[in-house]
Amino acid sequence: MSYKILIVDDEEANLRALDRLLSYEYHPLTARSGTEALEMLAQHDCAMIISDQRMPEMSGLDFLKQAAEMRPQTIRILLTGYTDVDTLVEAINCGIVYKYVTKPWSNDELLQLIKRGLEHFETIKTVHSSKGDLARLERKVSAARSAVMHLWSENIRLRSPELSAHARRIERYAGAIADLMELSSDQVSLVSTAGFLFASVYASSTISDVVVGKPADEVELGIRTVELESELAAFFELRCFDDFEQIEDTIRFANENFDGTGFPSRLAAERIPVASRILAVVRAYDLITSAPIEEFHLSHEAAIQYLKNGPIRNTLDQSIVDVLGRLGFVSQIPDELLRSRKVEFVTSQEPVWA
């Protein structure tokens, strides 16, 4: 490969000498000023730039700073005939200059430096290409993930419009609470996605226990654990995504109680992942405010009081209940609270109330 190397020097003798030196193996281009060199860079994709430092109108460093913005992958070498160590070291540390060469240069040493620089250029190209391939792959995976999740959304909706509405409310509230708690954007996305899927996992036979605090014995907890793992196994199609293990665990441990009486692992307090604790609070809240359960369908204020003072208060993380209390009803949550969400397929529509 005949690499293009741009030589920039206001002294004609230096330009001719470097042009002759490089013409045997490379394709040299010459410019007599930084301004002329920038015009050439706009037309030529050069692998390397060799620039003199001391030039009228624009110094070599000033030129190379602009060249780095135009052609960031280009290797930049500075020729200097005087000592300015601090400036050169700073330029190298900032990545503006690959190496510097003092005048008069040694042809052999300069050719060796050019060879190493071009090897570095090939490495940069490979890394850049790999990053581009990775970015394209990530976009494809993201599109596939959205498509699969959309199918799950449709599946839940077709199974039961009420369950779908319940899932959408949990997803929306969980994301808003995570955002208000200033969790990372990845955590907000995790909580939201897990929140939507969560509603399709727990059995209807346990709903009354969730809202009235009915204790379960060891046998019942064992049965529920088996049922839970069976339901989670239905998410087989989603396990190809890297983050689904976290989503699955978030759903699994949302069945734990803050006081340690839940299942499947009898976790308690902060041993329960925060994302799971959020889902537990939101599920209970939605069941007592929106689900068609006899003797419930409470207002927001009454529901918060029930979660704080009712029979299930010890099963929930009260710090999360406090955050929930700061939010209004589902339809009143400002969209800006969901600004860091990555999963948009569920909240593209307003929730449908059961």
C-alpha positions as CSV (number, residue, x, y, z in Angstrom):
1,M,0.0,0.0,0.0
2,S,1.3,3.4,-1.0
3,Y,0.5,5.7,2.0
4,K,-0.1,9.4,1.4
5,I,2.2,11.4,3.7
6,L,1.7,15.2,3.8
7,I,4.9,17.2,4.3
8,V,4.5,20.8,5.6
9,D,7.4,23.2,5.7
10,D,8.0,26.7,4.7
11,E,11.6,26.0,3.6
12,E,11.8,24.7,0.0
13,A,15.0,22.7,0.7
14,N,13.4,20.7,3.5
15,L,10.4,19.9,1.3
16,R,12.5,18.7,-1.5
17,A,14.7,16.6,0.8
18,L,11.8,14.9,2.5
19,D,10.0,14.4,-0.9
20,R,13.0,12.6,-2.3
21,L,13.4,10.5,0.9
22,L,9.8,9.3,0.9
23,S,9.1,8.9,-2.8
24,Y,10.7,5.5,-3.0
25,E,8.1,3.8,-0.7
26,Y,5.3,6.3,-0.2
27,H,3.1,8.9,-1.9
28,P,4.3,12.3,-0.5
29,L,2.3,15.5,-0.8
30,T,3.9,18.9,0.0
31,A,2.6,22.2,1.4
32,R,4.4,25.4,2.3
33,S,2.1,26.6,5.0
34,G,-0.4,25.4,7.5
35,T,-3.2,27.0,5.6
36,E,-2.2,25.3,2.3
37,A,-1.9,22.0,4.2
38,L,-5.4,22.3,5.6
39,E,-6.8,22.8,2.1
40,M,-5.0,19.7,1.0
41,L,-6.3,17.7,3.9
42,A,-9.8,18.6,2.9
43,Q,-9.1,16.7,-0.4
44,H,-6.8,13.9,0.6
45,D,-7.1,11.3,3.3
46,C,-3.5,11.1,4.4
47,A,-2.1,8.4,6.7
48,M,0.6,10.7,8.1
49,I,1.5,14.4,8.4
50,I,5.1,15.5,9.0
51,S,5.1,19.2,9.8
52,D,7.7,21.8,10.7
53,Q,7.1,23.6,14.0
54,R,8.4,27.1,13.2
55,M,6.5,28.5,10.2
56,P,5.1,32.0,9.6
57,E,1.4,32.8,10.2
58,M,0.6,29.4,11.7
59,S,2.9,27.2,13.9
60,G,3.2,23.5,13.4
61,L,1.4,22.8,16.6
62,D,-1.5,25.1,15.7
63,F,-1.8,23.5,12.3
64,L,-1.7,19.9,13.8
65,K,-4.4,20.8,16.3
66,Q,-6.7,21.7,13.4
67,A,-5.5,18.7,11.4
68,A,-6.4,16.4,14.3
69,E,-10.0,17.7,14.2
70,M,-10.2,17.2,10.4
71,R,-8.5,13.8,10.3
72,P,-8.3,12.3,13.8
73,Q,-6.9,8.9,12.6
74,T,-3.9,10.6,10.8
75,I,-0.5,10.1,12.5
76,R,1.1,13.5,13.2
77,I,4.9,14.0,13.5
78,L,6.4,17.4,14.4
79,L,9.8,18.6,13.1
80,T,11.5,21.1,15.4
81,G,14.8,22.9,15.3
82,Y,14.7,24.3,18.8
83,T,13.9,23.1,22.2
84,D,10.5,23.7,23.7
85,V,10.1,20.7,26.0
86,D,7.0,21.7,27.9
87,T,5.0,22.5,24.7
88,L,6.1,19.2,23.0
89,V,5.4,17.0,26.0
90,E,1.9,18.6,26.4
91,A,1.2,18.1,22.7
92,I,2.2,14.4,22.9
93,N,0.3,13.8,26.1
94,C,-2.9,15.4,24.5
95,G,-2.6,13.2,21.5
96,I,-1.9,16.1,19.1
97,V,1.5,14.8,18.2
98,Y,2.6,11.2,17.8
99,K,6.3,11.9,18.0
100,Y,8.6,14.8,17.4
101,V,12.0,14.9,15.5
102,T,14.7,17.4,16.0
103,K,16.5,19.0,13.1
104,P,18.8,18.1,11.5
105,W,17.2,14.6,11.3
106,S,18.7,11.3,10.5
107,N,17.1,9.8,7.4
108,D,17.4,6.2,8.7
109,E,15.9,7.1,12.1
110,L,13.1,9.2,10.4
111,L,12.3,6.3,8.1
112,Q,12.1,3.9,11.0
113,L,9.8,6.3,12.9
114,I,7.6,6.7,9.8
115,K,7.4,2.9,9.6
116,R,6.3,2.5,13.2
117,G,3.9,5.4,12.8
118,L,2.2,3.8,9.9
119,E,1.9,0.5,11.8
120,H,0.2,2.5,14.5
121,F,-2.1,4.0,11.8
122,E,-3.1,0.5,10.7
123,T,-3.9,-0.4,14.3
124,I,-6.1,2.7,14.7
125,K,-7.9,1.9,11.5
126,T,-8.6,-1.7,12.7
127,V,-9.9,-0.5,16.1
128,H,-12.1,2.2,14.4
129,S,-13.4,-0.4,12.0
130,S,-14.1,-2.8,14.9
131,K,-15.9,-0.1,16.8
132,G,-18.1,0.6,13.7
133,D,-18.9,-3.1,13.4
134,L,-19.7,-3.3,17.1
135,A,-22.0,-0.3,16.9
136,R,-23.8,-1.8,13.9
137,L,-24.2,-5.1,15.8
138,E,-25.5,-3.3,18.9
139,R,-28.1,-1.5,16.7
140,K,-29.2,-4.9,15.3
141,V,-29.4,-6.5,18.7
142,S,-31.3,-3.5,20.0
143,A,-33.8,-3.7,17.2
144,A,-34.2,-7.5,17.7
145,R,-34.7,-6.9,21.5
146,S,-37.4,-4.3,20.8
147,A,-39.1,-6.6,18.4
148,V,-39.1,-9.5,20.8
149,M,-40.3,-7.3,23.7
150,H,-43.1,-5.9,21.4
151,L,-44.2,-9.5,20.8
152,W,-44.3,-10.1,24.6
153,S,-46.3,-6.9,25.0
154,E,-48.8,-8.1,22.4
155,N,-48.9,-11.5,23.9
156,I,-49.9,-10.1,27.3
157,R,-52.4,-7.7,25.8
158,L,-54.1,-10.6,23.9
159,R,-54.1,-12.8,27.0
160,S,-55.8,-10.1,29.1
161,P,-56.4,-6.4,28.5
162,E,-56.6,-6.0,32.3
163,L,-53.3,-7.7,32.8
164,S,-51.7,-5.6,30.0
165,A,-53.0,-2.4,31.7
166,H,-51.6,-3.6,35.0
167,A,-48.3,-4.3,33.5
168,R,-48.1,-0.9,31.8
169,R,-48.9,0.9,35.0
170,I,-46.2,-1.1,36.9
171,E,-43.7,-0.4,34.2
172,R,-44.4,3.3,34.1
173,Y,-44.4,3.8,37.9
174,A,-41.3,1.7,38.4
175,G,-39.3,3.7,35.8
176,A,-40.5,7.0,37.4
177,I,-39.5,5.9,40.9
178,A,-36.1,4.7,39.8
179,D,-35.5,8.0,38.0
180,L,-36.6,10.0,41.0
181,M,-34.2,7.9,43.2
182,E,-31.5,9.0,40.7
183,L,-30.5,5.5,39.7
184,S,-28.4,5.1,36.6
185,S,-30.0,5.2,33.2
186,D,-29.2,1.5,32.9
187,Q,-31.0,0.8,36.2
188,V,-34.0,2.9,35.2
189,S,-34.2,0.9,31.9
190,L,-33.8,-2.4,33.9
191,V,-36.5,-1.6,36.4
192,S,-38.9,-0.4,33.7
193,T,-38.5,-3.5,31.5
194,A,-38.7,-5.9,34.5
195,G,-41.7,-4.0,35.7
196,F,-43.7,-4.7,32.6
197,L,-42.8,-8.4,32.5
198,F,-43.3,-8.8,36.2
199,A,-47.0,-8.6,36.0
200,S,-47.2,-11.7,33.9
201,V,-45.2,-13.9,36.3
202,Y,-46.8,-13.9,39.7
203,A,-49.9,-16.1,40.0
204,S,-53.4,-14.6,40.6
205,S,-53.7,-16.9,43.6
206,T,-51.0,-14.9,45.5
207,I,-52.6,-11.5,44.8
208,S,-54.7,-11.4,47.9
209,D,-51.7,-12.3,50.0
210,V,-49.8,-9.3,48.5
211,V,-52.4,-6.8,49.5
212,V,-53.7,-8.2,52.8
213,G,-50.4,-9.6,54.2
214,K,-51.6,-13.2,54.6
215,P,-48.5,-15.2,55.8
216,A,-47.6,-18.4,54.0
217,D,-46.1,-21.5,55.5
218,E,-43.0,-23.3,54.2
219,V,-45.0,-25.7,52.0
220,E,-46.8,-22.8,50.4
221,L,-43.6,-20.9,49.8
222,G,-42.1,-23.9,48.2
223,I,-45.0,-24.3,45.9
224,R,-44.8,-20.7,44.9
225,T,-41.1,-20.9,44.3
226,V,-41.6,-23.8,41.8
227,E,-44.5,-21.9,40.1
228,L,-42.3,-18.8,39.9
229,E,-39.4,-20.6,38.3
230,S,-41.8,-22.3,35.8
231,E,-43.2,-18.9,34.8
232,L,-39.7,-17.4,34.4
233,A,-38.8,-20.3,32.1
234,A,-41.3,-18.9,29.7
235,F,-38.9,-16.0,29.0
236,F,-36.6,-18.4,27.1
237,E,-36.7,-16.2,24.0
238,L,-35.3,-13.2,25.9
239,R,-32.3,-15.0,27.3
240,C,-30.2,-14.3,24.3
241,F,-29.9,-10.7,25.4
242,D,-27.0,-9.9,27.7
243,D,-29.0,-8.0,30.3
244,F,-31.8,-10.4,30.6
245,E,-30.2,-12.3,33.5
246,Q,-30.5,-9.1,35.5
247,I,-34.1,-8.6,34.4
248,E,-34.9,-12.1,35.3
249,D,-33.3,-11.8,38.8
250,T,-35.1,-8.5,39.3
251,I,-38.4,-10.2,38.7
252,R,-37.5,-13.3,40.8
253,F,-36.5,-11.3,43.9
254,A,-39.4,-8.9,43.7
255,N,-41.3,-11.7,45.4
256,E,-39.1,-11.4,48.5
257,N,-40.4,-9.4,51.4
258,F,-38.5,-6.7,53.2
259,D,-39.0,-8.6,56.5
260,G,-37.6,-11.8,55.1
261,T,-40.9,-13.7,54.8
262,G,-41.0,-13.9,51.0
263,F,-39.7,-16.3,48.4
264,P,-37.7,-17.9,46.7
265,S,-34.6,-17.2,48.9
266,R,-35.9,-15.6,52.0
267,L,-33.9,-12.4,51.4
268,A,-34.5,-9.4,53.6
269,A,-33.9,-5.7,53.7
270,E,-31.0,-4.4,51.5
271,R,-30.1,-7.9,50.5
272,I,-33.0,-7.7,48.1
273,P,-31.9,-5.8,45.0
274,V,-33.2,-2.2,44.9
275,A,-34.9,-2.8,41.6
276,S,-36.8,-5.7,43.0
277,R,-37.9,-3.7,46.1
278,I,-39.3,-1.0,43.7
279,L,-41.3,-3.6,41.9
280,A,-42.7,-5.1,45.1
281,V,-43.9,-1.6,46.2
282,V,-45.4,-0.7,42.8
283,R,-47.2,-4.0,42.4
284,A,-48.9,-3.7,45.8
285,Y,-49.8,-0.1,45.1
286,D,-51.3,-0.8,41.7
287,L,-53.3,-3.8,43.1
288,I,-54.9,-1.6,45.8
289,T,-55.6,1.4,43.5
290,S,-56.5,0.0,40.1
291,A,-57.0,-3.8,40.1
292,P,-60.6,-5.0,40.5
293,I,-60.1,-6.3,44.0
294,E,-63.1,-6.3,46.4
295,E,-62.8,-3.7,49.3
296,F,-59.9,-1.9,47.6
297,H,-59.5,0.6,44.7
298,L,-58.1,3.2,47.0
299,S,-57.1,6.8,46.2
300,H,-53.4,7.6,45.9
301,E,-53.3,9.2,49.4
302,A,-55.2,6.3,51.0
303,A,-53.0,3.8,49.2
304,I,-49.9,5.4,50.5
305,Q,-51.3,5.3,54.0
306,Y,-52.2,1.6,53.6
307,L,-48.7,0.8,52.4
308,K,-47.2,2.7,55.3
309,N,-49.5,1.6,58.1
310,G,-51.4,-1.5,56.9
311,P,-50.8,-5.2,57.4
312,I,-48.2,-5.3,54.6
313,R,-46.0,-2.5,55.8
314,N,-43.2,-4.7,57.0
315,T,-43.0,-6.5,53.7
316,L,-42.1,-3.4,51.8
317,D,-39.2,-1.0,51.8
318,Q,-40.7,2.1,53.4
319,S,-38.1,4.4,51.8
320,I,-39.4,3.4,48.4
321,V,-43.0,3.9,49.6
322,D,-41.9,7.5,50.6
323,V,-40.7,8.1,47.1
324,L,-43.9,6.7,45.6
325,G,-45.8,9.1,47.9
326,R,-44.1,12.0,46.1
327,L,-45.6,10.9,42.8
328,G,-49.2,11.4,41.6
329,F,-51.4,8.9,40.0
330,V,-50.0,7.0,37.0
331,S,-51.4,9.4,34.3
332,Q,-50.0,12.4,36.2
333,I,-46.4,11.3,36.2
334,P,-44.4,13.9,34.2
335,D,-42.7,12.5,31.1
336,E,-39.4,14.2,32.1
337,L,-39.2,11.7,35.0
338,L,-38.7,9.1,32.3
339,R,-36.0,11.0,30.4
340,S,-33.3,8.4,30.8
341,R,-35.5,5.4,29.7
342,K,-34.0,3.2,27.0
343,V,-37.0,1.0,26.5
344,E,-39.8,2.9,24.7
345,F,-42.0,0.2,23.3
346,V,-44.3,0.1,26.3
347,T,-44.8,3.8,27.1
348,S,-45.4,4.8,23.5
349,Q,-49.1,4.9,24.5
350,E,-50.9,6.2,27.5
351,P,-51.8,3.4,30.0
352,V,-55.2,1.8,29.6
353,W,-57.1,1.7,32.8
354,A,-58.7,-1.5,33.9
